[in-house]
Amino acid sequence: MNSETLVYHLRDTGIISITKDQTEVQRLIDDGVLSRKRAANYHRRNILLSAISNYSDYTLFQTEFYILAGDRLVLLSDGSYNLIRKKEIRDLSLQEHNLSNLSNKILNLIESREIRDDYSFVACQI
């Protein structure tokens, strides 16, 4: 089962993905083997490339990025990022300057969708 977390970095009017899926299907997309359209129905789309386990080694994903005062970070589990698009998070962030209100709007949007998995998200402002 996939238990990925995506991190979005919001600054001014933009949003960028800091992380990306560490799954077999994402690797196949990155390698040009699968199109995004075909990936949606790929039978092994939830297979993780690495996971903490007694039975295998774990490959830690690492990255660096710079944050400034006023930047926002939104961390979403796979159960939530499958229900809300990056553009929707950016648009909500542009509308809402209060972080608590933004979090409530993200939660309301997620819960308005058909929930198929457990979900969580964390939002913070620097």
N, CA, C and O atoms as a GROMACS GRO file, in nm:
protein
  504
    1MET      N    1   0.083  -0.117   0.000
    1MET     CA    2   0.000   0.000   0.000
    1MET      C    3   0.088   0.125   0.000
    1MET      O    4   0.191   0.130   0.068
    2ASN      N    5   0.048   0.221  -0.074
    2ASN     CA    6   0.121   0.345  -0.087
    2ASN      C    7   0.097   0.433   0.035
    2ASN      O    8  -0.018   0.455   0.075
    3SER      N    9   0.203   0.484   0.094
    3SER     CA   10   0.188   0.576   0.207
    3SER      C   11   0.279   0.696   0.186
    3SER      O   12   0.351   0.738   0.276
    4GLU      N   13   0.273   0.750   0.069
    4GLU     CA   14   0.354   0.865   0.031
    4GLU      C   15   0.302   0.993   0.092
    4GLU      O   16   0.184   1.003   0.129
    5THR      N   17   0.389   1.091   0.102
    5THR     CA   18   0.353   1.225   0.142
    5THR      C   19   0.412   1.321   0.040
    5THR      O   20   0.530   1.311   0.005
    6LEU      N   21   0.331   1.414  -0.006
    6LEU     CA   22   0.380   1.518  -0.095
    6LEU      C   23   0.392   1.649  -0.016
    6LEU      O   24   0.312   1.676   0.073
    7VAL      N   25   0.492   1.727  -0.053
    7VAL     CA   26   0.513   1.858   0.010
    7VAL      C   27   0.503   1.963  -0.099
    7VAL      O   28   0.574   1.958  -0.200
    8TYR      N   29   0.414   2.060  -0.077
    8TYR     CA   30   0.399   2.174  -0.167
    8TYR      C   31   0.453   2.298  -0.096
    8TYR      O   32   0.429   2.318   0.023
    9HIS      N   33   0.523   2.380  -0.171
    9HIS     CA   34   0.582   2.504  -0.121
    9HIS      C   35   0.511   2.619  -0.191
    9HIS      O   36   0.518   2.633  -0.314
   10LEU      N   37   0.443   2.701  -0.112
   10LEU     CA   38   0.371   2.816  -0.167
   10LEU      C   39   0.444   2.944  -0.133
   10LEU      O   40   0.482   2.967  -0.018
   11ARG      N   41   0.464   3.027  -0.234
   11ARG     CA   42   0.526   3.159  -0.214
   11ARG      C   43   0.458   3.256  -0.310
   11ARG      O   44   0.446   3.228  -0.430
   12ASP      N   45   0.415   3.368  -0.258
   12ASP     CA   46   0.348   3.471  -0.338
   12ASP      C   47   0.231   3.407  -0.413
   12ASP      O   48   0.137   3.359  -0.350
   13THR      N   49   0.236   3.406  -0.546
   13THR     CA   50   0.125   3.349  -0.624
   13THR      C   51   0.159   3.212  -0.682
   13THR      O   52   0.083   3.159  -0.763
   14GLY      N   53   0.271   3.154  -0.641
   14GLY     CA   54   0.314   3.028  -0.700
   14GLY      C   55   0.311   2.911  -0.603
   14GLY      O   56   0.303   2.929  -0.481
   15ILE      N   57   0.318   2.792  -0.660
   15ILE     CA   58   0.326   2.669  -0.583
   15ILE      C   59   0.417   2.572  -0.658
   15ILE      O   60   0.406   2.557  -0.779
   16ILE      N   61   0.507   2.508  -0.584
   16ILE     CA   62   0.592   2.406  -0.645
   16ILE      C   63   0.587   2.280  -0.560
   16ILE      O   64   0.567   2.285  -0.439
   17SER      N   65   0.606   2.167  -0.626
   17SER     CA   66   0.615   2.039  -0.556
   17SER      C   67   0.758   2.019  -0.510
   17SER      O   68   0.852   2.026  -0.591
   18ILE      N   69   0.776   1.996  -0.382
   18ILE     CA   70   0.909   1.971  -0.329
   18ILE      C   71   0.944   1.822  -0.340
   18ILE      O   72   1.059   1.786  -0.362
   19THR      N   73   0.845   1.739  -0.324
   19THR     CA   74   0.865   1.594  -0.334
   19THR      C   75   0.783   1.541  -0.450
   19THR      O   76   0.701   1.612  -0.508
   20LYS      N   77   0.806   1.416  -0.483
   20LYS     CA   78   0.720   1.351  -0.581
   20LYS      C   79   0.706   1.206  -0.540
   20LYS      O   80   0.782   1.154  -0.459
   21ASP      N   81   0.607   1.144  -0.597
   21ASP     CA   82   0.577   1.004  -0.566
   21ASP      C   83   0.700   0.917  -0.581
   21ASP      O   84   0.770   0.925  -0.682
   22GLN      N   85   0.727   0.834  -0.483
   22GLN     CA   86   0.838   0.738  -0.488
   22GLN      C   87   0.780   0.600  -0.516
   22GLN      O   88   0.802   0.504  -0.442
   23THR      N   89   0.704   0.591  -0.626
   23THR     CA   90   0.638   0.467  -0.664
   23THR      C   91   0.689   0.415  -0.797
   23THR      O   92   0.753   0.487  -0.874
   24GLU      N   93   0.659   0.290  -0.821
   24GLU     CA   94   0.698   0.228  -0.948
   24GLU      C   95   0.637   0.302  -1.066
   24GLU      O   96   0.704   0.326  -1.166
   25VAL      N   97   0.510   0.338  -1.054
   25VAL     CA   98   0.444   0.404  -1.166
   25VAL      C   99   0.506   0.540  -1.195
   25VAL      O  100   0.519   0.578  -1.311
   26GLN      N  101   0.545   0.615  -1.093
   26GLN     CA  102   0.609   0.746  -1.115
   26GLN      C  103   0.744   0.728  -1.184
   26GLN      O  104   0.780   0.807  -1.271
   27ARG      N  105   0.819   0.624  -1.145
   27ARG     CA  106   0.948   0.598  -1.211
   27ARG      C  107   0.926   0.566  -1.358
   27ARG      O  108   1.002   0.611  -1.443
   28LEU      N  109   0.821   0.489  -1.389
   28LEU     CA  110   0.791   0.455  -1.528
   28LEU      C  111   0.748   0.578  -1.608
   28LEU      O  112   0.780   0.590  -1.726
   29ILE      N  113   0.676   0.668  -1.544
   29ILE     CA  114   0.640   0.795  -1.609
   29ILE      C  115   0.766   0.877  -1.635
   29ILE      O  116   0.786   0.928  -1.746
   30ASP      N  117   0.851   0.890  -1.532
   30ASP     CA  118   0.975   0.967  -1.546
   30ASP      C  119   1.066   0.910  -1.654
   30ASP      O  120   1.133   0.985  -1.725
   31ASP      N  121   1.068   0.777  -1.668
   31ASP     CA  122   1.151   0.711  -1.768
   31ASP      C  123   1.088   0.712  -1.907
   31ASP      O  124   1.151   0.666  -2.003
   32GLY      N  125   0.966   0.763  -1.920
   32GLY     CA  126   0.899   0.770  -2.050
   32GLY      C  127   0.836   0.639  -2.093
   32GLY      O  128   0.795   0.625  -2.209
   33VAL      N  129   0.827   0.543  -2.003
   33VAL     CA  130   0.768   0.413  -2.037
   33VAL      C  131   0.616   0.420  -2.037
   33VAL      O  132   0.551   0.357  -2.120
   34LEU      N  133   0.559   0.496  -1.943
   34LEU     CA  134   0.414   0.512  -1.932
   34LEU      C  135   0.375   0.658  -1.948
   34LEU      O  136   0.446   0.747  -1.902
   35SER      N  137   0.262   0.681  -2.013
   35SER     CA  138   0.204   0.815  -2.016
   35SER      C  139   0.123   0.833  -1.888
   35SER      O  140   0.089   0.735  -1.823
   36ARG      N  141   0.093   0.958  -1.852
   36ARG     CA  142   0.010   0.983  -1.733
   36ARG      C  143  -0.127   0.917  -1.750
   36ARG      O  144  -0.184   0.865  -1.653
   37LYS      N  145  -0.179   0.919  -1.870
   37LYS     CA  146  -0.311   0.859  -1.895
   37LYS      C  147  -0.308   0.708  -1.869
   37LYS      O  148  -0.396   0.654  -1.803
   38ARG      N  149  -0.207   0.640  -1.921
   38ARG     CA  150  -0.194   0.495  -1.899
   38ARG      C  151  -0.161   0.464  -1.754
   38ARG      O  152  -0.202   0.361  -1.702
   39ALA      N  153  -0.088   0.554  -1.688
   39ALA     CA  154  -0.049   0.532  -1.549
   39ALA      C  155  -0.171   0.527  -1.456
   39ALA      O  156  -0.168   0.459  -1.354
   40ALA      N  157  -0.277   0.600  -1.491
   40ALA     CA  158  -0.397   0.603  -1.408
   40ALA      C  159  -0.457   0.464  -1.389
   40ALA      O  160  -0.522   0.438  -1.288
   41ASN      N  161  -0.437   0.376  -1.485
   41ASN     CA  162  -0.492   0.240  -1.477
   41ASN      C  163  -0.385   0.134  -1.462
   41ASN      O  164  -0.415   0.015  -1.473
   42TYR      N  165  -0.263   0.173  -1.438
   42TYR     CA  166  -0.153   0.078  -1.424
   42TYR      C  167  -0.176  -0.007  -1.300
   42TYR      O  168  -0.203   0.046  -1.192
   43HIS      N  169  -0.167  -0.138  -1.314
   43HIS     CA  170  -0.204  -0.230  -1.206
   43HIS      C  171  -0.110  -0.227  -1.086
   43HIS      O  172  -0.147  -0.278  -0.980
   44ARG      N  173   0.009  -0.171  -1.098
   44ARG     CA  174   0.103  -0.165  -0.986
   44ARG      C  175   0.132  -0.020  -0.947
   44ARG      O  176   0.243   0.012  -0.904
   45ARG      N  177   0.034   0.067  -0.961
   45ARG     CA  178   0.058   0.210  -0.936
   45ARG      C  179   0.084   0.244  -0.790
   45ARG      O  180   0.136   0.352  -0.762
   46ASN      N  181   0.050   0.155  -0.697
   46ASN     CA  182   0.073   0.183  -0.556
   46ASN      C  183   0.194   0.112  -0.499
   46ASN      O  184   0.213   0.109  -0.377
   47ILE      N  185   0.277   0.055  -0.584
   47ILE     CA  186   0.397  -0.015  -0.538
   47ILE      C  187   0.507   0.087  -0.508
   47ILE      O  188   0.550   0.161  -0.596
   48LEU      N  189   0.551   0.089  -0.382
   48LEU     CA  190   0.655   0.182  -0.339
   48LEU      C  191   0.793   0.134  -0.384
   48LEU      O  192   0.819   0.014  -0.387
   49LEU      N  193   0.880   0.227  -0.418
   49LEU     CA  194   1.017   0.192  -0.453
   49LEU      C  195   1.098   0.161  -0.328
   49LEU      O  196   1.195   0.084  -0.333
   50SER      N  197   1.060   0.221  -0.218
   50SER     CA  198   1.133   0.201  -0.093
   50SER      C  199   1.036   0.221   0.023
   50SER      O  200   0.949   0.307   0.018
   51ALA      N  201   1.052   0.139   0.127
   51ALA     CA  202   0.969   0.152   0.246
   51ALA      C  203   1.048   0.102   0.366
   51ALA      O  204   1.134   0.014   0.353
   52ILE      N  205   1.019   0.157   0.480
   52ILE     CA  206   1.084   0.112   0.602
   52ILE      C  207   1.029  -0.026   0.637
   52ILE      O  208   0.908  -0.044   0.652
   53SER      N  209   1.120  -0.121   0.651
   53SER     CA  210   1.078  -0.259   0.672
   53SER      C  211   1.192  -0.339   0.732
   53SER      O  212   1.309  -0.303   0.717
   54ASN      N  213   1.160  -0.447   0.800
   54ASN     CA  214   1.261  -0.540   0.849
   54ASN      C  215   1.320  -0.624   0.737
   54ASN      O  216   1.424  -0.687   0.754
   55TYR      N  217   1.254  -0.624   0.621
   55TYR     CA  218   1.289  -0.716   0.514
   55TYR      C  219   1.367  -0.652   0.398
   55TYR      O  220   1.414  -0.723   0.310
   56SER      N  221   1.381  -0.522   0.399
   56SER     CA  222   1.452  -0.458   0.289
   56SER      C  223   1.517  -0.329   0.335
   56SER      O  224   1.482  -0.274   0.439
   57ASP      N  225   1.612  -0.281   0.256
   57ASP     CA  226   1.676  -0.154   0.284
   57ASP      C  227   1.584  -0.040   0.244
   57ASP      O  228   1.495  -0.055   0.159
   58TYR      N  229   1.606   0.073   0.305
   58TYR     CA  230   1.525   0.191   0.280
   58TYR      C  231   1.611   0.296   0.211
   58TYR      O  232   1.723   0.322   0.254
   59THR      N  233   1.559   0.357   0.106
   59THR     CA  234   1.627   0.465   0.037
   59THR      C  235   1.559   0.596   0.077
   59THR      O  236   1.442   0.618   0.045
   60LEU      N  237   1.632   0.680   0.146
   60LEU     CA  238   1.578   0.806   0.194
   60LEU      C  239   1.575   0.909   0.081
   60LEU      O  240   1.677   0.933   0.016
   61PHE      N  241   1.459   0.971   0.059
   61PHE     CA  242   1.448   1.081  -0.036
   61PHE      C  243   1.494   1.208   0.035
   61PHE      O  244   1.446   1.241   0.143
   62GLN      N  245   1.588   1.279  -0.026
   62GLN     CA  246   1.638   1.404   0.032
   62GLN      C  247   1.636   1.514  -0.073
   62GLN      O  248   1.658   1.490  -0.192
   63THR      N  249   1.609   1.633  -0.027
   63THR     CA  250   1.613   1.749  -0.115
   63THR      C  251   1.640   1.873  -0.031
   63THR      O  252   1.627   1.869   0.091
   64GLU      N  253   1.678   1.979  -0.094
   64GLU     CA  254   1.698   2.107  -0.028
   64GLU      C  255   1.620   2.213  -0.101
   64GLU      O  256   1.608   2.210  -0.224
   65PHE      N  257   1.566   2.308  -0.025
   65PHE     CA  258   1.500   2.422  -0.085
   65PHE      C  259   1.504   2.536   0.016
   65PHE      O  260   1.520   2.514   0.136
   66TYR      N  261   1.489   2.655  -0.033
   66TYR     CA  262   1.497   2.773   0.052
   66TYR      C  263   1.358   2.823   0.084
   66TYR      O  264   1.269   2.825  -0.001
   67ILE      N  265   1.341   2.864   0.209
   67ILE     CA  266   1.214   2.921   0.249
   67ILE      C  267   1.237   3.064   0.299
   67ILE      O  268   1.343   3.097   0.352
   68LEU      N  269   1.136   3.145   0.280
   68LEU     CA  270   1.139   3.285   0.324
   68LEU      C  271   1.023   3.311   0.417
   68LEU      O  272   0.925   3.236   0.418
   69ALA      N  273   1.034   3.416   0.495
   69ALA     CA  274   0.923   3.456   0.581
   69ALA      C  275   0.798   3.473   0.496
   69ALA      O  276   0.802   3.536   0.390
   70GLY      N  277   0.688   3.418   0.542
   70GLY     CA  278   0.561   3.426   0.468
   70GLY      C  279   0.533   3.305   0.381
   70GLY      O  280   0.419   3.285   0.340
   71ASP      N  281   0.636   3.224   0.351
   71ASP     CA  282   0.614   3.102   0.272
   71ASP      C  283   0.524   3.006   0.348
   71ASP      O  284   0.520   3.006   0.472
   72ARG      N  285   0.452   2.925   0.274
   72ARG     CA  286   0.368   2.822   0.332
   72ARG      C  287   0.411   2.686   0.279
   72ARG      O  288   0.451   2.671   0.164
   73LEU      N  289   0.403   2.587   0.366
   73LEU     CA  290   0.428   2.448   0.328
   73LEU      C  291   0.301   2.369   0.358
   73LEU      O  292   0.241   2.383   0.464
   74VAL      N  293   0.261   2.286   0.262
   74VAL     CA  294   0.147   2.198   0.281
   74VAL      C  295   0.194   2.056   0.254
   74VAL      O  296   0.242   2.026   0.145
   75LEU      N  297   0.180   1.970   0.354
   75LEU     CA  298   0.218   1.829   0.344
   75LEU      C  299   0.089   1.748   0.336
   75LEU      O  300   0.000   1.764   0.420
   76LEU      N  301   0.080   1.661   0.235
   76LEU     CA  302  -0.041   1.582   0.214
   76LEU      C  303  -0.007   1.435   0.202
   76LEU      O  304   0.085   1.398   0.129
   77SER      N  305  -0.081   1.351   0.273
   77SER     CA  306  -0.067   1.207   0.253
   77SER      C  307  -0.134   1.170   0.122
   77SER      O  308  -0.210   1.248   0.066
   78ASP      N  309  -0.106   1.047   0.074
   78ASP     CA  310  -0.164   1.005  -0.053
   78ASP      C  311  -0.316   1.007  -0.050
   78ASP      O  312  -0.379   1.032  -0.153
   79GLY      N  313  -0.377   0.981   0.065
   79GLY     CA  314  -0.522   0.985   0.074
   79GLY      C  315  -0.580   1.123   0.051
   79GLY      O  316  -0.695   1.136   0.012
   80SER      N  317  -0.501   1.227   0.075
   80SER     CA  318  -0.550   1.363   0.052
   80SER      C  319  -0.501   1.419  -0.082
   80SER      O  320  -0.577   1.488  -0.150
   81TYR      N  321  -0.376   1.391  -0.122
   81TYR     CA  322  -0.332   1.451  -0.248
   81TYR      C  323  -0.399   1.387  -0.368
   81TYR      O  324  -0.396   1.443  -0.478
   82ASN      N  325  -0.460   1.271  -0.350
   82ASN     CA  326  -0.538   1.211  -0.458
   82ASN      C  327  -0.675   1.276  -0.471
   82ASN      O  328  -0.746   1.250  -0.569
   83LEU      N  329  -0.713   1.359  -0.375
   83LEU     CA  330  -0.845   1.421  -0.375
   83LEU      C  331  -0.842   1.570  -0.408
   83LEU      O  332  -0.947   1.629  -0.434
   84ILE      N  333  -0.726   1.631  -0.406
   84ILE     CA  334  -0.716   1.775  -0.427
   84ILE      C  335  -0.599   1.804  -0.520
   84ILE      O  336  -0.491   1.746  -0.506
   85ARG      N  337  -0.621   1.893  -0.614
   85ARG     CA  338  -0.515   1.926  -0.710
   85ARG      C  339  -0.427   2.039  -0.657
   85ARG      O  340  -0.470   2.121  -0.576
   86LYS      N  341  -0.306   2.040  -0.704
   86LYS     CA  342  -0.209   2.142  -0.665
   86LYS      C  343  -0.264   2.283  -0.693
   86LYS      O  344  -0.250   2.373  -0.611
   87LYS      N  345  -0.327   2.300  -0.807
   87LYS     CA  346  -0.384   2.430  -0.844
   87LYS      C  347  -0.492   2.472  -0.745
   87LYS      O  348  -0.504   2.591  -0.713
   88GLU      N  349  -0.570   2.378  -0.696
   88GLU     CA  350  -0.674   2.411  -0.598
   88GLU      C  351  -0.612   2.462  -0.468
   88GLU      O  352  -0.664   2.556  -0.407
   89ILE      N  353  -0.504   2.400  -0.426
   89ILE     CA  354  -0.435   2.445  -0.304
   89ILE      C  355  -0.380   2.585  -0.325
   89ILE      O  356  -0.393   2.671  -0.238
   90ARG      N  357  -0.318   2.608  -0.440
   90ARG     CA  358  -0.266   2.742  -0.469
   90ARG      C  359  -0.376   2.847  -0.470
   90ARG      O  360  -0.361   2.954  -0.411
   91ASP      N  361  -0.488   2.815  -0.536
   91ASP     CA  362  -0.598   2.911  -0.543
   91ASP      C  363  -0.656   2.941  -0.405
   91ASP      O  364  -0.687   3.056  -0.374
   92LEU      N  365  -0.670   2.838  -0.322
   92LEU     CA  366  -0.719   2.859  -0.185
   92LEU      C  367  -0.622   2.945  -0.105
   92LEU      O  368  -0.663   3.032  -0.028
   93SER      N  369  -0.493   2.921  -0.123
   93SER     CA  370  -0.391   2.998  -0.052
   93SER      C  371  -0.394   3.145  -0.092
   93SER      O  372  -0.373   3.233  -0.008
   94LEU      N  373  -0.419   3.171  -0.219
   94LEU     CA  374  -0.428   3.310  -0.266
   94LEU      C  375  -0.550   3.382  -0.208
   94LEU      O  376  -0.546   3.502  -0.184
   95GLN      N  377  -0.658   3.307  -0.186
   95GLN     CA  378  -0.781   3.365  -0.133
   95GLN      C  379  -0.775   3.385   0.018
   95GLN      O  380  -0.839   3.476   0.072
   96GLU      N  381  -0.699   3.300   0.087
   96GLU     CA  382  -0.704   3.298   0.233
   96GLU      C  383  -0.568   3.330   0.294
   96GLU      O  384  -0.474   3.252   0.277
   97HIS      N  385  -0.558   3.441   0.363
   97HIS     CA  386  -0.431   3.481   0.425
   97HIS      C  387  -0.414   3.424   0.565
   97HIS      O  388  -0.302   3.418   0.616
   98ASN      N  389  -0.523   3.382   0.628
   98ASN     CA  390  -0.518   3.323   0.761
   98ASN      C  391  -0.494   3.172   0.746
   98ASN      O  392  -0.573   3.104   0.680
   99LEU      N  393  -0.387   3.120   0.806
   99LEU     CA  394  -0.350   2.980   0.789
   99LEU      C  395  -0.456   2.884   0.843
   99LEU      O  396  -0.482   2.780   0.782
  100SER      N  397  -0.518   2.918   0.954
  100SER     CA  398  -0.623   2.832   1.010
  100SER      C  399  -0.742   2.824   0.915
  100SER      O  400  -0.798   2.716   0.895
  101ASN      N  401  -0.780   2.936   0.857
  101ASN     CA  402  -0.890   2.936   0.760
  101ASN      C  403  -0.852   2.858   0.634
  101ASN      O  404  -0.935   2.786   0.579
  102LEU      N  405  -0.728   2.874   0.590
  102LEU     CA  406  -0.681   2.798   0.474
  102LEU      C  407  -0.690   2.649   0.502
  102LEU      O  408  -0.739   2.573   0.418
  103SER      N  409  -0.644   2.606   0.619
  103SER     CA  410  -0.649   2.464   0.655
  103SER      C  411  -0.792   2.413   0.655
  103SER      O  412  -0.819   2.303   0.606
  104ASN      N  413  -0.883   2.492   0.709
  104ASN     CA  414  -1.024   2.452   0.710
  104ASN      C  415  -1.080   2.439   0.570
  104ASN      O  416  -1.158   2.347   0.542
  105LYS      N  417  -1.042   2.529   0.480
  105LYS     CA  418  -1.092   2.523   0.342
  105LYS      C  419  -1.034   2.401   0.269
  105LYS      O  420  -1.105   2.336   0.192
  106ILE      N  421  -0.907   2.370   0.293
  106ILE     CA  422  -0.848   2.250   0.232
  106ILE      C  423  -0.921   2.126   0.284
  106ILE      O  424  -0.957   2.039   0.205
  107LEU      N  425  -0.942   2.119   0.414
  107LEU     CA  426  -1.012   2.005   0.473
  107LEU      C  427  -1.153   1.992   0.417
  107LEU      O  428  -1.196   1.882   0.382
  108ASN      N  429  -1.226   2.103   0.408
  108ASN     CA  430  -1.362   2.099   0.353
  108ASN      C  431  -1.363   2.050   0.209
  108ASN      O  432  -1.451   1.974   0.170
  109LEU      N  433  -1.266   2.093   0.130
  109LEU     CA  434  -1.259   2.050  -0.009
  109LEU      C  435  -1.230   1.900  -0.018
  109LEU      O  436  -1.293   1.829  -0.095
  110ILE      N  437  -1.134   1.853   0.062
  110ILE     CA  438  -1.102   1.710   0.064
  110ILE      C  439  -1.226   1.630   0.102
  110ILE      O  440  -1.259   1.530   0.038
  111GLU      N  441  -1.294   1.673   0.208
  111GLU     CA  442  -1.409   1.597   0.257
  111GLU      C  443  -1.532   1.608   0.167
  111GLU      O  444  -1.628   1.533   0.184
  112SER      N  445  -1.530   1.700   0.071
  112SER     CA  446  -1.640   1.710  -0.025
  112SER      C  447  -1.625   1.608  -0.138
  112SER      O  448  -1.717   1.590  -0.218
  113ARG      N  449  -1.511   1.543  -0.145
  113ARG     CA  450  -1.482   1.445  -0.250
  113ARG      C  451  -1.509   1.303  -0.200
  113ARG      O  452  -1.527   1.280  -0.081
  114GLU      N  453  -1.510   1.209  -0.293
  114GLU     CA  454  -1.529   1.068  -0.256
  114GLU      C  455  -1.401   1.015  -0.191
  114GLU      O  456  -1.301   0.996  -0.260
  115ILE      N  457  -1.405   0.992  -0.062
  115ILE     CA  458  -1.287   0.949   0.014
  115ILE      C  459  -1.275   0.797   0.004
  115ILE      O  460  -1.368   0.724   0.035
  116ARG      N  461  -1.157   0.751  -0.041
  116ARG     CA  462  -1.132   0.608  -0.059
  116ARG      C  463  -1.022   0.556   0.031
  116ARG      O  464  -0.998   0.435   0.036
  117ASP      N  465  -0.954   0.645   0.101
  117ASP     CA  466  -0.838   0.607   0.180
  117ASP      C  467  -0.830   0.702   0.299
  117ASP      O  468  -0.891   0.809   0.298
  118ASP      N  469  -0.754   0.662   0.401
  118ASP     CA  470  -0.732   0.757   0.509
  118ASP      C  471  -0.649   0.873   0.454
  118ASP      O  472  -0.576   0.858   0.357
  119TYR      N  473  -0.662   0.987   0.516
  119TYR     CA  474  -0.594   1.105   0.464
  119TYR      C  475  -0.551   1.194   0.579
  119TYR      O  476  -0.608   1.192   0.688
  120SER      N  477  -0.448   1.272   0.550
  120SER     CA  478  -0.403   1.372   0.646
  120SER      C  479  -0.329   1.482   0.571
  120SER      O  480  -0.281   1.461   0.460
  121PHE      N  481  -0.322   1.597   0.632
  121PHE     CA  482  -0.242   1.706   0.577
  121PHE      C  483  -0.201   1.797   0.690
  121PHE      O  484  -0.267   1.806   0.794
  122VAL      N  485  -0.091   1.866   0.668
  122VAL     CA  486  -0.040   1.964   0.763
  122VAL      C  487  -0.006   2.089   0.683
  122VAL      O  488   0.055   2.081   0.576
  123ALA      N  489  -0.046   2.203   0.734
  123ALA     CA  490  -0.011   2.329   0.671
  123ALA      C  491   0.062   2.415   0.773
  123ALA      O  492   0.022   2.423   0.889
  124CYS      N  493   0.168   2.480   0.729
  124CYS     CA  494   0.240   2.571   0.819
  124CYS      C  495   0.282   2.694   0.739
  124CYS      O  496   0.297   2.690   0.617
  125GLN      N  497   0.302   2.801   0.813
  125GLN     CA  498   0.349   2.926   0.752
  125GLN      C  499   0.473   2.970   0.824
  125GLN      O  500   0.477   2.971   0.947
  126ILE      N  501   0.574   3.008   0.749
  126ILE     CA  502   0.700   3.050   0.805
  126ILE      C  503   0.692   3.196   0.845
  126ILE      O  504   0.790   3.252   0.895
   0.00000   0.00000   0.00000
